Amino acid sequence: MASLVGKVALVTGASRGIGRACARALAKAGARVALSCVRHREQARQAARRIQDDGGEAHVLSFDVGCKKEVDEGIRSLEQHWGRVDILVNNAGIVIDGLCVRVSESDWQRVLQVNLSGAFFCAQACVSGMMKRRWGRIINISSVVAEMGNGGQTAYAAAKAGLLGLTKSLALELAPRGITVNAVTPGYIDTDMTAALPQEAKQRILARVPLGRMGRAEDVAQAVAFLAGEEASYITGHTLAVNGGLHRA
Ligand code: NDP
C-alpha cells in the first residue's frame, strides 16, 4: 500500500506505543509524518530516525495536547514546515485510574483535558487547511472501555466515550468538505500504558479475549492506516474496534 504519497500526517503521542506504530505505518504508506510528544523527545527522535532510515520523511514536534495555545503553535509550525496537515491521528492519551470516590478534581480534569479536549484542540487547528483543500482524515484513538465501561476508570472511560460523540458530530460537520472522521477503539494493547498492570490482572483480561492474546501496537496502526487511505474514502463517523473480540458493539 502506498496510497498516501504526497500527504502530510500528524500523529500525536508518537514517541512510543500505538502512536509510534501509527507513524511508521503511515510513513510506510508514503506519507510525510510528524511525530508529536510531550516529555519523551529523545524517544520521538529515535522513532523519527527509524522512519528516515527506512527511506521515509519524519519530523518531531513537542507540545501538550491539553493546552490549546501549545497545540495552535505546534500545528502552525508544522504547517510552516511542510505546508499542510492532511491526516490527523489523535492518539495522545493518559490514564489515571482510581475508584470514583477517590478521584481528585485535578485528576478528573487532566484526564478529560488530555484525552478529550486535546483531540478537539488538534482537530480545530487542522481543519481549516483540510477544508480549503477539500481532503482530510481525522482518526481519533478511543478505547474499548468507551463502549463497555470499566470500574476504576470513570474519567478515562468518560473521556474516551466523549471522543466517540466528537467523532460522529465532526464527521457530519466535515463530510461536505471531503473530510472523513473516524474512531478506533483498541482493546488491551501491549504498550507502556498496560505494562504497569499486575500480571494477575493481565491474565484476567486475557481470559476474556476470544483471540487469546493482547493486541500489538501494529494491530491498531494497520486499522489507522486503512482509515487514512483512499480505500476508506466512503467511511466516516465510524468506530472501528481492534480488540481481539473482547467487546462487540
Ligand atoms: P503510551 O502511554 O505508551 O503513550 C502515550 C503517548 O501519548 C506518548 O507518546 C506520550 O508522549 C503522549 N502523551 C501523553 N500525554 C500527552 C500530552 N499531554 N500531550 C501530548 N502527548 C501526550 O500509550 P499507548 O500507546 O498505550 O496509547 C495510545 C493511545 O491509545 C492513548 O490514547 C490510549 O488511551 C489509547 N488506548 C490504549 C490502549 C492500550 O491498551 N494500550 C487501549 C485503548 C486505548 P510522551 O512519551 O512524550 O510522554
py3Dmol code that shows the C-alpha trace and the ligand (Angstrom):
import py3Dmol

protein = """\
ATOM      1  CA  MET A   1       0.000   0.000   0.000  1.00  0.00           C
ATOM      2  CA  ALA A   2       1.475   3.378  -0.991  1.00  0.00           C
ATOM      3  CA  SER A   3      -1.667   5.458  -1.320  1.00  0.00           C
ATOM      4  CA  LEU A   4      -0.521   8.296   0.965  1.00  0.00           C
ATOM      5  CA  VAL A   5       2.279   9.678  -1.184  1.00  0.00           C
ATOM      6  CA  GLY A   6       2.110  13.493  -1.093  1.00  0.00           C
ATOM      7  CA  LYS A   7       0.119  13.589   2.159  1.00  0.00           C
ATOM      8  CA  VAL A   8       1.287  15.033   5.473  1.00  0.00           C
ATOM      9  CA  ALA A   9       0.228  13.231   8.644  1.00  0.00           C
ATOM     10  CA  LEU A  10       0.407  14.347  12.265  1.00  0.00           C
ATOM     11  CA  VAL A  11       0.312  11.613  14.902  1.00  0.00           C
ATOM     12  CA  THR A  12       0.038  12.922  18.461  1.00  0.00           C
ATOM     13  CA  GLY A  13       1.757  10.891  21.160  1.00  0.00           C
ATOM     14  CA  ALA A  14       4.061   9.146  18.690  1.00  0.00           C
ATOM     15  CA  SER A  15       7.139   8.800  20.908  1.00  0.00           C
ATOM     16  CA  ARG A  16       6.113   5.254  21.815  1.00  0.00           C
ATOM     17  CA  GLY A  17       3.375   2.617  21.777  1.00  0.00           C
ATOM     18  CA  ILE A  18       0.412   2.878  19.444  1.00  0.00           C
ATOM     19  CA  GLY A  19       1.300   6.363  18.180  1.00  0.00           C
ATOM     20  CA  ARG A  20       4.810   5.307  17.156  1.00  0.00           C
ATOM     21  CA  ALA A  21       3.383   2.290  15.298  1.00  0.00           C
ATOM     22  CA  CYS A  22       0.820   4.533  13.557  1.00  0.00           C
ATOM     23  CA  ALA A  23       3.575   6.920  12.454  1.00  0.00           C
ATOM     24  CA  ARG A  24       5.565   4.029  10.985  1.00  0.00           C
ATOM     25  CA  ALA A  25       2.535   2.577   9.193  1.00  0.00           C
ATOM     26  CA  LEU A  26       1.587   5.948   7.672  1.00  0.00           C
ATOM     27  CA  ALA A  27       5.194   6.573   6.604  1.00  0.00           C
ATOM     28  CA  LYS A  28       5.307   3.110   5.040  1.00  0.00           C
ATOM     29  CA  ALA A  29       2.193   4.068   3.070  1.00  0.00           C
ATOM     30  CA  GLY A  30       4.099   7.086   1.699  1.00  0.00           C
ATOM     31  CA  ALA A  31       3.035   9.967   3.965  1.00  0.00           C
ATOM     32  CA  ARG A  32       5.427  12.510   5.441  1.00  0.00           C
ATOM     33  CA  VAL A  33       4.866  12.068   9.168  1.00  0.00           C
ATOM     34  CA  ALA A  34       5.120  14.481  12.098  1.00  0.00           C
ATOM     35  CA  LEU A  35       5.518  12.702  15.422  1.00  0.00           C
ATOM     36  CA  SER A  36       4.439  14.689  18.463  1.00  0.00           C
ATOM     37  CA  CYS A  37       5.363  14.022  22.072  1.00  0.00           C
ATOM     38  CA  VAL A  38       5.329  15.964  25.320  1.00  0.00           C
ATOM     39  CA  ARG A  39       8.020  14.522  27.635  1.00  0.00           C
ATOM     40  CA  HIS A  40       9.989  11.848  25.744  1.00  0.00           C
ATOM     41  CA  ARG A  41      11.510  13.933  22.971  1.00  0.00           C
ATOM     42  CA  GLU A  42      14.532  11.666  22.525  1.00  0.00           C
ATOM     43  CA  GLN A  43      12.250   8.634  22.062  1.00  0.00           C
ATOM     44  CA  ALA A  44      10.272  10.575  19.465  1.00  0.00           C
ATOM     45  CA  ARG A  45      13.530  11.493  17.703  1.00  0.00           C
ATOM     46  CA  GLN A  46      14.559   7.821  17.662  1.00  0.00           C
ATOM     47  CA  ALA A  47      11.189   6.852  16.192  1.00  0.00           C
ATOM     48  CA  ALA A  48      11.620   9.549  13.536  1.00  0.00           C
ATOM     49  CA  ARG A  49      15.150   8.351  12.728  1.00  0.00           C
ATOM     50  CA  ARG A  50      13.868   4.813  12.228  1.00  0.00           C
ATOM     51  CA  ILE A  51      11.341   6.086   9.698  1.00  0.00           C
ATOM     52  CA  GLN A  52      14.084   8.072   7.939  1.00  0.00           C
ATOM     53  CA  ASP A  53      16.387   5.019   7.911  1.00  0.00           C
ATOM     54  CA  ASP A  54      13.593   3.185   6.091  1.00  0.00           C
ATOM     55  CA  GLY A  55      13.505   5.949   3.464  1.00  0.00           C
ATOM     56  CA  GLY A  56      10.584   7.938   4.873  1.00  0.00           C
ATOM     57  CA  GLU A  57      10.255  11.579   5.918  1.00  0.00           C
ATOM     58  CA  ALA A  58       9.665  12.363   9.582  1.00  0.00           C
ATOM     59  CA  HIS A  59       9.603  15.479  11.753  1.00  0.00           C
ATOM     60  CA  VAL A  60       9.368  15.777  15.553  1.00  0.00           C
ATOM     61  CA  LEU A  61       7.167  18.229  17.446  1.00  0.00           C
ATOM     62  CA  SER A  62       6.713  18.705  21.155  1.00  0.00           C
ATOM     63  CA  PHE A  63       3.537  20.156  22.670  1.00  0.00           C
ATOM     64  CA  ASP A  64       0.967  19.380  25.340  1.00  0.00           C
ATOM     65  CA  VAL A  65      -2.272  18.470  23.540  1.00  0.00           C
ATOM     66  CA  GLY A  66      -4.191  19.634  26.599  1.00  0.00           C
ATOM     67  CA  CYS A  67      -3.006  23.215  26.133  1.00  0.00           C
ATOM     68  CA  LYS A  68      -4.772  24.984  23.259  1.00  0.00           C
ATOM     69  CA  LYS A  69      -2.048  27.617  22.891  1.00  0.00           C
ATOM     70  CA  GLU A  70       0.696  24.965  22.552  1.00  0.00           C
ATOM     71  CA  VAL A  71      -1.444  22.964  20.095  1.00  0.00           C
ATOM     72  CA  ASP A  72      -2.078  26.016  17.896  1.00  0.00           C
ATOM     73  CA  GLU A  73       1.624  26.941  17.899  1.00  0.00           C
ATOM     74  CA  GLY A  74       2.757  23.348  17.262  1.00  0.00           C
ATOM     75  CA  ILE A  75       0.395  22.805  14.349  1.00  0.00           C
ATOM     76  CA  ARG A  76       1.193  26.240  12.892  1.00  0.00           C
ATOM     77  CA  SER A  77       4.893  25.342  12.968  1.00  0.00           C
ATOM     78  CA  LEU A  78       4.161  22.063  11.169  1.00  0.00           C
ATOM     79  CA  GLU A  79       2.138  23.891   8.513  1.00  0.00           C
ATOM     80  CA  GLN A  80       5.108  26.215   8.044  1.00  0.00           C
ATOM     81  CA  HIS A  81       7.485  23.238   7.819  1.00  0.00           C
ATOM     82  CA  TRP A  82       5.541  21.092   5.349  1.00  0.00           C
ATOM     83  CA  GLY A  83       2.818  23.472   4.199  1.00  0.00           C
ATOM     84  CA  ARG A  84      -0.155  21.364   5.261  1.00  0.00           C
ATOM     85  CA  VAL A  85      -1.669  18.706   7.502  1.00  0.00           C
ATOM     86  CA  ASP A  86      -3.849  16.195   5.632  1.00  0.00           C
ATOM     87  CA  ILE A  87      -4.141  13.416   8.189  1.00  0.00           C
ATOM     88  CA  LEU A  88      -4.541  13.894  11.934  1.00  0.00           C
ATOM     89  CA  VAL A  89      -4.303  10.925  14.285  1.00  0.00           C
ATOM     90  CA  ASN A  90      -5.442  11.988  17.750  1.00  0.00           C
ATOM     91  CA  ASN A  91      -3.608   9.332  19.705  1.00  0.00           C
ATOM     92  CA  ALA A  92      -2.032  11.126  22.711  1.00  0.00           C
ATOM     93  CA  GLY A  93      -3.615   9.874  25.911  1.00  0.00           C
ATOM     94  CA  ILE A  94      -3.122   9.240  29.603  1.00  0.00           C
ATOM     95  CA  VAL A  95      -4.758   7.034  32.222  1.00  0.00           C
ATOM     96  CA  ILE A  96      -5.143   7.948  35.876  1.00  0.00           C
ATOM     97  CA  ASP A  97      -7.033   5.062  37.439  1.00  0.00           C
ATOM     98  CA  GLY A  98      -8.987   5.229  40.670  1.00  0.00           C
ATOM     99  CA  LEU A  99     -12.345   4.469  42.176  1.00  0.00           C
ATOM    100  CA  CYS A 100     -14.884   7.263  41.692  1.00  0.00           C
ATOM    101  CA  VAL A 101     -14.911   8.247  45.374  1.00  0.00           C
ATOM    102  CA  ARG A 102     -11.138   8.733  45.350  1.00  0.00           C
ATOM    103  CA  VAL A 103     -10.632  10.578  42.060  1.00  0.00           C
ATOM    104  CA  SER A 104      -9.453  14.130  42.720  1.00  0.00           C
ATOM    105  CA  GLU A 105     -10.892  17.023  40.785  1.00  0.00           C
ATOM    106  CA  SER A 106      -7.483  17.746  39.247  1.00  0.00           C
ATOM    107  CA  ASP A 107      -7.056  14.131  38.051  1.00  0.00           C
ATOM    108  CA  TRP A 108     -10.569  14.183  36.559  1.00  0.00           C
ATOM    109  CA  GLN A 109      -9.832  17.470  34.760  1.00  0.00           C
ATOM    110  CA  ARG A 110      -6.421  16.317  33.494  1.00  0.00           C
ATOM    111  CA  VAL A 111      -7.747  13.047  32.045  1.00  0.00           C
ATOM    112  CA  LEU A 112     -10.507  14.891  30.188  1.00  0.00           C
ATOM    113  CA  GLN A 113      -8.158  17.672  29.137  1.00  0.00           C
ATOM    114  CA  VAL A 114      -5.586  15.384  27.518  1.00  0.00           C
ATOM    115  CA  ASN A 115      -7.800  12.608  26.119  1.00  0.00           C
ATOM    116  CA  LEU A 116     -10.814  14.637  25.000  1.00  0.00           C
ATOM    117  CA  SER A 117     -10.055  18.369  24.839  1.00  0.00           C
ATOM    118  CA  GLY A 118      -6.658  17.542  23.302  1.00  0.00           C
ATOM    119  CA  ALA A 119      -8.314  15.814  20.341  1.00  0.00           C
ATOM    120  CA  PHE A 120     -10.727  18.717  19.901  1.00  0.00           C
ATOM    121  CA  PHE A 121      -7.946  21.338  20.019  1.00  0.00           C
ATOM    122  CA  CYS A 122      -5.863  19.426  17.450  1.00  0.00           C
ATOM    123  CA  ALA A 123      -8.841  18.931  15.125  1.00  0.00           C
ATOM    124  CA  GLN A 124      -9.764  22.611  15.427  1.00  0.00           C
ATOM    125  CA  ALA A 125      -6.231  23.644  14.488  1.00  0.00           C
ATOM    126  CA  CYS A 126      -6.070  21.323  11.450  1.00  0.00           C
ATOM    127  CA  VAL A 127      -9.492  21.580   9.831  1.00  0.00           C
ATOM    128  CA  SER A 128      -9.201  24.985   8.130  1.00  0.00           C
ATOM    129  CA  GLY A 129      -6.426  23.763   5.832  1.00  0.00           C
ATOM    130  CA  MET A 130      -8.205  20.460   5.221  1.00  0.00           C
ATOM    131  CA  MET A 131     -11.412  22.321   4.334  1.00  0.00           C
ATOM    132  CA  LYS A 132      -9.586  24.566   1.870  1.00  0.00           C
ATOM    133  CA  ARG A 133      -8.024  21.530   0.166  1.00  0.00           C
ATOM    134  CA  ARG A 134     -11.308  19.576   0.384  1.00  0.00           C
ATOM    135  CA  TRP A 135      -9.490  16.489   1.633  1.00  0.00           C
ATOM    136  CA  GLY A 136      -8.722  15.322   5.124  1.00  0.00           C
ATOM    137  CA  ARG A 137      -8.661  12.430   7.532  1.00  0.00           C
ATOM    138  CA  ILE A 138      -9.143  12.677  11.274  1.00  0.00           C
ATOM    139  CA  ILE A 139      -8.754   9.465  13.258  1.00  0.00           C
ATOM    140  CA  ASN A 140      -9.437   9.504  16.981  1.00  0.00           C
ATOM    141  CA  ILE A 141      -7.966   6.779  19.176  1.00  0.00           C
ATOM    142  CA  SER A 142     -10.669   5.992  21.712  1.00  0.00           C
ATOM    143  CA  SER A 143     -10.834   2.741  23.710  1.00  0.00           C
ATOM    144  CA  VAL A 144     -12.897  -0.395  24.226  1.00  0.00           C
ATOM    145  CA  VAL A 145     -13.775   0.999  27.666  1.00  0.00           C
ATOM    146  CA  ALA A 146     -15.709   3.817  25.960  1.00  0.00           C
ATOM    147  CA  GLU A 147     -18.161   1.154  24.804  1.00  0.00           C
ATOM    148  CA  MET A 148     -18.191  -1.297  27.694  1.00  0.00           C
ATOM    149  CA  GLY A 149     -17.175   0.824  30.726  1.00  0.00           C
ATOM    150  CA  ASN A 150     -14.586  -0.169  33.306  1.00  0.00           C
ATOM    151  CA  GLY A 151     -14.726   0.124  37.075  1.00  0.00           C
ATOM    152  CA  GLY A 152     -11.856   2.288  38.323  1.00  0.00           C
ATOM    153  CA  GLN A 153     -11.651   4.215  35.039  1.00  0.00           C
ATOM    154  CA  THR A 154     -14.615   6.605  35.204  1.00  0.00           C
ATOM    155  CA  ALA A 155     -12.693   9.658  33.981  1.00  0.00           C
ATOM    156  CA  TYR A 156     -10.808   7.765  31.270  1.00  0.00           C
ATOM    157  CA  ALA A 157     -13.916   5.945  30.002  1.00  0.00           C
ATOM    158  CA  ALA A 158     -15.925   9.201  30.020  1.00  0.00           C
ATOM    159  CA  ALA A 159     -13.202  10.965  28.027  1.00  0.00           C
ATOM    160  CA  LYS A 160     -12.921   8.108  25.528  1.00  0.00           C
ATOM    161  CA  ALA A 161     -16.733   7.896  25.164  1.00  0.00           C
ATOM    162  CA  GLY A 162     -16.731  11.655  24.600  1.00  0.00           C
ATOM    163  CA  LEU A 163     -14.331  11.080  21.724  1.00  0.00           C
ATOM    164  CA  LEU A 164     -16.931   8.892  20.010  1.00  0.00           C
ATOM    165  CA  GLY A 165     -19.516  11.706  20.183  1.00  0.00           C
ATOM    166  CA  LEU A 166     -16.892  14.144  18.911  1.00  0.00           C
ATOM    167  CA  THR A 167     -16.091  11.769  16.039  1.00  0.00           C
ATOM    168  CA  LYS A 168     -19.709  11.397  14.926  1.00  0.00           C
ATOM    169  CA  SER A 169     -20.506  15.119  15.157  1.00  0.00           C
ATOM    170  CA  LEU A 170     -17.332  16.207  13.407  1.00  0.00           C
ATOM    171  CA  ALA A 171     -17.952  13.599  10.703  1.00  0.00           C
ATOM    172  CA  LEU A 172     -21.341  15.202   9.931  1.00  0.00           C
ATOM    173  CA  GLU A 173     -19.898  18.714  10.021  1.00  0.00           C
ATOM    174  CA  LEU A 174     -16.951  17.983   7.743  1.00  0.00           C
ATOM    175  CA  ALA A 175     -18.380  15.452   5.270  1.00  0.00           C
ATOM    176  CA  PRO A 176     -19.429  18.179   2.788  1.00  0.00           C
ATOM    177  CA  ARG A 177     -15.760  19.289   2.671  1.00  0.00           C
ATOM    178  CA  GLY A 178     -14.370  15.863   1.779  1.00  0.00           C
ATOM    179  CA  ILE A 179     -13.006  15.187   5.257  1.00  0.00           C
ATOM    180  CA  THR A 180     -13.674  11.871   6.971  1.00  0.00           C
ATOM    181  CA  VAL A 181     -13.632  11.478  10.749  1.00  0.00           C
ATOM    182  CA  ASN A 182     -13.476   8.044  12.331  1.00  0.00           C
ATOM    183  CA  ALA A 183     -12.583   6.458  15.664  1.00  0.00           C
ATOM    184  CA  VAL A 184     -10.623   3.350  16.532  1.00  0.00           C
ATOM    185  CA  THR A 185     -11.350   1.561  19.813  1.00  0.00           C
ATOM    186  CA  PRO A 186      -8.376  -0.586  20.813  1.00  0.00           C
ATOM    187  CA  GLY A 187      -8.762  -3.331  23.393  1.00  0.00           C
ATOM    188  CA  TYR A 188      -5.834  -4.292  25.619  1.00  0.00           C
ATOM    189  CA  ILE A 189      -2.682  -3.464  23.705  1.00  0.00           C
ATOM    190  CA  ASP A 190       0.843  -4.294  24.836  1.00  0.00           C
ATOM    191  CA  THR A 191       2.413  -0.849  25.448  1.00  0.00           C
ATOM    192  CA  ASP A 192       3.854   1.188  28.347  1.00  0.00           C
ATOM    193  CA  MET A 193       0.278   2.087  29.289  1.00  0.00           C
ATOM    194  CA  THR A 194      -0.635  -1.521  30.081  1.00  0.00           C
ATOM    195  CA  ALA A 195       2.848  -2.632  31.193  1.00  0.00           C
ATOM    196  CA  ALA A 196       2.126  -1.368  34.702  1.00  0.00           C
ATOM    197  CA  LEU A 197      -0.839  -3.760  35.115  1.00  0.00           C
ATOM    198  CA  PRO A 198      -0.161  -6.552  37.609  1.00  0.00           C
ATOM    199  CA  GLN A 199       0.417  -9.975  35.992  1.00  0.00           C
ATOM    200  CA  GLU A 200      -2.748 -11.308  37.621  1.00  0.00           C
ATOM    201  CA  ALA A 201      -4.882  -8.512  36.126  1.00  0.00           C
ATOM    202  CA  LYS A 202      -3.349  -9.185  32.695  1.00  0.00           C
ATOM    203  CA  GLN A 203      -4.253 -12.877  32.946  1.00  0.00           C
ATOM    204  CA  ARG A 204      -7.836 -11.977  33.939  1.00  0.00           C
ATOM    205  CA  ILE A 205      -8.157  -9.696  30.913  1.00  0.00           C
ATOM    206  CA  LEU A 206      -6.575 -12.210  28.551  1.00  0.00           C
ATOM    207  CA  ALA A 207      -9.053 -14.875  29.642  1.00  0.00           C
ATOM    208  CA  ARG A 208     -11.821 -12.623  28.269  1.00  0.00           C
ATOM    209  CA  VAL A 209     -10.191 -12.003  24.878  1.00  0.00           C
ATOM    210  CA  PRO A 210     -11.533 -14.533  22.344  1.00  0.00           C
ATOM    211  CA  LEU A 211      -8.409 -14.227  20.163  1.00  0.00           C
ATOM    212  CA  GLY A 212      -6.378 -15.206  23.230  1.00  0.00           C
ATOM    213  CA  ARG A 213      -3.646 -12.551  23.166  1.00  0.00           C
ATOM    214  CA  MET A 214      -3.036  -8.910  23.931  1.00  0.00           C
ATOM    215  CA  GLY A 215      -3.075  -6.687  20.895  1.00  0.00           C
ATOM    216  CA  ARG A 216       0.098  -5.270  19.362  1.00  0.00           C
ATOM    217  CA  ALA A 217       0.511  -1.575  18.624  1.00  0.00           C
ATOM    218  CA  GLU A 218       0.838  -2.597  14.958  1.00  0.00           C
ATOM    219  CA  ASP A 219      -2.652  -4.167  15.035  1.00  0.00           C
ATOM    220  CA  VAL A 220      -4.068  -0.712  15.796  1.00  0.00           C
ATOM    221  CA  ALA A 221      -1.728   1.010  13.340  1.00  0.00           C
ATOM    222  CA  GLN A 222      -2.983  -1.119  10.453  1.00  0.00           C
ATOM    223  CA  ALA A 223      -6.573  -0.025  11.166  1.00  0.00           C
ATOM    224  CA  VAL A 224      -5.443   3.617  11.316  1.00  0.00           C
ATOM    225  CA  ALA A 225      -3.512   3.344   8.041  1.00  0.00           C
ATOM    226  CA  PHE A 226      -6.580   1.830   6.379  1.00  0.00           C
ATOM    227  CA  LEU A 227      -8.856   4.654   7.583  1.00  0.00           C
ATOM    228  CA  ALA A 228      -6.295   7.219   6.417  1.00  0.00           C
ATOM    229  CA  GLY A 229      -6.112   5.776   2.919  1.00  0.00           C
ATOM    230  CA  GLU A 230      -8.081   6.406  -0.256  1.00  0.00           C
ATOM    231  CA  GLU A 231      -9.595   2.921   0.166  1.00  0.00           C
ATOM    232  CA  ALA A 232     -11.592   4.260   3.149  1.00  0.00           C
ATOM    233  CA  SER A 233     -12.900   7.403   1.429  1.00  0.00           C
ATOM    234  CA  TYR A 234     -16.576   6.356   1.853  1.00  0.00           C
ATOM    235  CA  ILE A 235     -16.247   5.575   5.580  1.00  0.00           C
ATOM    236  CA  THR A 236     -16.995   8.368   8.049  1.00  0.00           C
ATOM    237  CA  GLY A 237     -18.423   8.647  11.557  1.00  0.00           C
ATOM    238  CA  HIS A 238     -17.467   5.017  12.089  1.00  0.00           C
ATOM    239  CA  THR A 239     -15.971   3.313  15.133  1.00  0.00           C
ATOM    240  CA  LEU A 240     -13.572   0.511  14.245  1.00  0.00           C
ATOM    241  CA  ALA A 241     -12.950  -1.942  17.099  1.00  0.00           C
ATOM    242  CA  VAL A 242      -9.491  -3.528  17.354  1.00  0.00           C
ATOM    243  CA  ASN A 243      -9.956  -5.599  20.476  1.00  0.00           C
ATOM    244  CA  GLY A 244      -9.489  -9.295  19.676  1.00  0.00           C
ATOM    245  CA  GLY A 245     -13.245  -9.857  20.141  1.00  0.00           C
ATOM    246  CA  LEU A 246     -13.276  -8.594  23.750  1.00  0.00           C
ATOM    247  CA  HIS A 247     -16.356  -6.484  23.058  1.00  0.00           C
ATOM    248  CA  ARG A 248     -18.796  -6.375  20.167  1.00  0.00           C
ATOM    249  CA  ALA A 249     -20.784  -3.131  19.927  1.00  0.00           C
TER     250      ALA A 249
END
"""
ligand_1 = """\
48
NDP
P 1.592 5.202 25.911
O 1.422 5.555 27.341
O 2.535 4.122 25.537
O 1.985 6.522 25.068
C 1.240 7.692 25.259
C 1.684 8.734 24.261
O 0.891 9.904 24.477
C 3.140 9.142 24.435
O 3.701 9.404 23.172
C 3.048 10.440 25.236
O 4.127 11.334 24.981
C 1.770 11.019 24.668
N 1.152 11.975 25.585
C 0.716 11.769 26.849
N 0.223 12.899 27.362
C 0.367 13.861 26.409
C 0.062 15.244 26.350
N -0.486 15.896 27.370
N 0.362 15.907 25.214
C 0.935 15.273 24.166
N 1.237 13.976 24.160
C 0.966 13.270 25.281
O 0.108 4.893 25.387
P -0.430 3.820 24.316
O 0.420 3.791 23.136
O -0.764 2.589 25.026
O -1.831 4.516 23.980
C -2.020 5.392 22.883
C -3.485 5.775 22.819
O -4.287 4.599 22.710
C -3.980 6.515 24.055
O -4.912 7.491 23.674
C -4.662 5.433 24.855
O -5.636 5.946 25.707
C -5.253 4.583 23.744
N -5.538 3.215 24.131
C -4.529 2.381 24.583
C -4.832 1.085 24.939
C -3.805 0.132 25.436
O -4.183 -0.980 25.857
N -2.520 0.444 25.418
C -6.206 0.575 24.857
C -7.159 1.511 24.359
C -6.821 2.786 24.011
P 5.476 11.284 25.877
O 6.129 9.974 25.565
O 6.276 12.440 25.410
O 5.033 11.359 27.313
"""
view = py3Dmol.view(width=600, height=400)
view.addModel(protein, "pdb")
view.setStyle({"model": 0}, {"cartoon": {"style": "trace"}})
view.addModel(ligand_1, "xyz")
view.setStyle({"model": 1}, {"stick": {}})
view.zoomTo()
view.show()
